[in-house]
Amino acid sequence: MQITAQINGRSVPRSEVLTWESNRARKVCKRLGLDVPADDLTAQREALVKRKLELGHGRLEEMLERQLRWSARAERVITGLSRGKRRLCSVELTGTGGSAEALPRFYHEAMENGDEQALLAACPDHYVLCADESGVPQVIETTGGSPLAARIFLDESDTSTLTTRADPDFPVQWIAVGGSTRTGRPAGGIRHQFRDEPMGFKIRLTGEFPLAMPPRLIRAHEWHLACEFSNWMEAANSVAC
């Protein structure tokens, strides 16, 4: 499969995204006390997923408790200052050798089935991806260049606060709003759009953040999106085959 990312107006080859992933993996390996060869991304991925699954949700949340508390506080302040206005984070993936429209189905099936291994492996900064006791999807991750891990609840039932409009040229839409609580005001949201083409595919990924979010964190999160969705694209099509 060939995948190229468009990040901040620049065409970025898969190799460069993999280098970003490996750099992030080294930092997370160190945080979790793992000694893994720095030049072996496959070993880094496998070691990180194994350690996170061994630790389990409870222990991971204990380890990240202070970060989660401070990131929730920061979210409330930034969301309040933004007054409902959003700053967009957008990346496009194009390529050949697979179906983009299969990706959202792969993700949702993994979430519903509790197949967290497939979800964790997509990015070193993923810690927890599962449905909570009420069935609401939740993610604990470090987004882009943030120094803090954050908990995000994703609501796909009421997406009226999204500001990004659907492009009718993309037949498959994955949309949700998100925040650090199940019932509070949404801090942002996602509109990810997928299209299969005769000679390949195109994916348009858009995250909506509060306007007061520092632009440098938005730019860093573009790499996070390119990393996780390129890996999910490969995994989804591996399953399909």
Salt bridges, closest charged atoms under 4 A:
GLU16 OE2 - ARG10 NH2 2.73
GLU21 OE2 - ARG45 NE 2.74
GLU54 OE1 - ARG51 NE 3.86
GLU61 OE1 - ARG151 NH2 2.90
GLU62 OE1 - ARG59 NH1 3.39
GLU65 OE2 - ARG69 NE 2.96
GLU92 OE1 - LYS202 NZ 3.54
GLU92 OE2 - ARG204 NE 2.84
GLU116 OE1 - HIS57 NE2 2.68
ASP125 OD1 - ARG24 NH2 2.69
ASP132 OD2 - ARG182 NE 2.46
GLU133 OE2 - ARG182 NH2 2.99
GLU141 OE1 - HIS126 NE2 3.47
GLU141 OE1 - HIS224 NE2 3.28
GLU156 OE2 - HIS108 NE2 2.91
ASP167 OD2 - ARG204 NH1 2.91
GLU197 OE2 - ARG195 NH2 2.68
GLU208 OE1 - ARG86 NH1 2.64
GLU222 OE2 - ARG219 NH2 2.76
GLU228 OE1 - HIS126 NE2 2.72
GLU228 OE1 - HIS224 NE2 3.31
GLU234 OE2 - ARG14 NE 3.23
